[in-house]
Amino acid sequence: MTDLDVLLAVAGLAVTVLVVAGMILLTPRGMVEVSDDVTDPQGAELSRADAGDPPGLPRAAMSQSRPPR
C-alpha cells in the first residue's frame, strides 16, 4: 500500500465517523409522532390556485390575452 492509499483510507474513515456522529446528533430525542390525524394525506398541502393560470401574469393581462369564448 502506498502512502496515498493509507491517506485516503484514513480520510474515508474520518468522514464516515463524522457523518454517523452528525446523524446521531441531529436525530430528535423523545417520541416523534409518525401518523397524522388526516385521513387522506395525499393532497392535503395543495393550494386552491387554478392550474390553467400561467405564473407571473395578473388577471387583467390574462383576460386581455385570451380569445373570447
Kinemage of the C-alpha trace (Angstrom):
@kinemage 1
@onewidth
@group {chain A} dominant
@subgroup {mainchain}
@vectorlist {calphas} color= white
{ca met a 1} P 0.000 0.000 0.000
{ca thr a 2} L 1.223 3.429 -0.840
{ca asp a 3} L 1.025 6.478 1.366
{ca leu a 4} L -1.816 7.822 -0.778
{ca asp a 5} L -3.889 4.670 -0.166
{ca val a 6} L -3.421 4.988 3.592
{ca leu a 7} L -4.290 8.685 3.488
{ca leu a 8} L -7.469 8.013 1.510
{ca ala a 9} L -8.462 5.200 3.876
{ca val a 10} L -7.971 7.406 6.941
{ca ala a 11} L -9.853 10.291 5.305
{ca gly a 12} L -12.722 7.974 4.341
{ca leu a 13} L -12.923 6.566 7.853
{ca ala a 14} L -12.912 10.063 9.356
{ca val a 15} L -15.694 11.229 7.034
{ca thr a 16} L -17.762 8.132 7.815
{ca val a 17} L -17.378 8.681 11.555
{ca leu a 18} L -18.349 12.343 11.215
{ca val a 19} L -21.437 11.508 9.148
{ca val a 20} L -22.615 8.880 11.653
{ca ala a 21} L -21.993 11.264 14.565
{ca gly a 22} L -23.922 14.009 12.766
{ca met a 23} L -26.847 11.681 12.117
{ca ile a 24} L -26.928 10.713 15.784
{ca leu a 25} L -26.759 14.341 16.931
{ca leu a 26} L -29.471 15.512 14.502
{ca thr a 27} L -31.950 12.774 15.472
{ca pro a 28} L -34.742 14.278 17.615
{ca arg a 29} L -34.991 12.951 21.130
{ca gly a 30} L -38.154 11.529 22.584
{ca met a 31} L -41.182 10.185 20.803
{ca val a 32} L -41.918 11.542 17.343
{ca glu a 33} L -45.497 11.247 16.072
{ca val a 34} L -45.414 9.342 12.818
{ca ser a 35} L -49.093 9.220 11.911
{ca asp a 36} L -51.280 12.274 11.368
{ca asp a 37} L -54.978 12.890 12.031
{ca val a 38} L -55.637 13.497 8.339
{ca thr a 39} L -57.484 10.524 6.889
{ca asp a 40} L -56.286 11.148 3.319
{ca pro a 41} L -52.881 12.880 3.485
{ca gln a 42} L -52.416 12.899 -0.294
{ca gly a 43} L -53.203 16.396 -1.498
{ca ala a 44} L -53.567 17.895 1.979
{ca glu a 45} L -50.941 20.559 1.254
{ca leu a 46} L -52.212 21.596 -2.181
{ca ser a 47} L -53.276 25.161 -2.874
{ca arg a 48} L -56.578 26.116 -4.461
{ca ala a 49} L -54.947 28.009 -7.351
{ca asp a 50} L -56.283 27.386 -10.842
{ca ala a 51} L -53.924 25.073 -12.690
{ca gly a 52} L -54.560 26.854 -16.002
{ca asp a 53} L -53.239 30.249 -14.889
{ca pro a 54} L -49.691 30.938 -16.097
{ca pro a 55} L -47.473 32.203 -13.262
{ca gly a 56} L -46.494 35.848 -13.129
{ca leu a 57} L -49.338 37.415 -15.094
{ca pro a 58} L -52.015 39.492 -13.364
{ca arg a 59} L -55.619 38.510 -14.082
{ca ala a 60} L -56.290 41.705 -16.128
{ca ala a 61} L -53.426 40.907 -18.511
{ca met a 62} L -54.576 37.318 -18.844
{ca ser a 63} L -58.157 38.295 -19.689
{ca gln a 64} L -56.929 40.594 -22.476
{ca ser a 65} L -54.607 37.983 -23.961
{ca arg a 66} L -57.175 35.166 -24.085
{ca pro a 67} L -59.585 34.930 -27.013
{ca pro a 68} L -63.270 35.393 -26.154
{ca arg a 69} L -65.287 32.250 -25.573
